[in-house]
C-alpha cells in the first residue's frame, strides 16, 4: 500500500514537472517569436539605402544632340473689338444698370482714345469742359475730367489740349499705362473757306 502511494506521488510530480516544462517552453518560444517580429519591423522601417543609378537614358553609341528650344508664346497687344461690338456691349451694360436701378454708364465708355477729336474747350461753372467728336459715328459729346473711355480716362483739361491716361492690355494679362495728349483739331481747308466771310471789294467801277 505504501509502495503504491509513493508511485502515485512520483507520477504526480513527474506530470507537474512536465506541465511546467511545457508552459515554460511555450513562453520562451512566444518571446523569441515576438523579438523576431520586432526586429523585422525595425528593419522594414529603416530607409532603404539609396542606390546609385548610372542609367541616364541616353544611348552611349549615339551622337549627342542638344535639346530643342521650345519657342516662347508670343506676347502681343490685345486688339479692341469693333465699334459695333463696343456699342452692343454698352447697350447691354446700360440695360443691366437700369434694371438694377443704378447709374447707367456714359456713351463715351464705348469709344477709344484714338477715335476722338477735340473740337473745342470751354470754361463752365463745373470747371473746364471739352467738346469731342467720335469719328466713327460722327457724334459729339461734352466731357469733363474723370470721364472714362474704353481704353483710358480723361485726367485733365488744359487751355489748348486734353490729358488722357491710356491703358494698354497684353495677351498675358499685363497692363501698361501711359500719358496721351490731344490738342485741338485743326480746321481743314474746306471748313476754313466755309467759315471765312467774303471780303468786299473797295474798288469803284
ABEGO torsion letter per residue (X at the ends): XAAAAAAAAAAAAAAAAAAAAAAAAAAAAAAAAAAAAAAAAAAAABBBBBBBBABAGBBAABBBBBBBBBBBBBBBBBBBBBAAAAAAAAAAAAAAAAAAGBBBBBAAAABBAAABBBABBBBBAAEBBBBBBBAAAGBBBBBBBGBBBAAEBBABBBAABBBBBBBBBBAAGBBBBBBBBBBBBBBBAAAAAAABBBBBBABBX
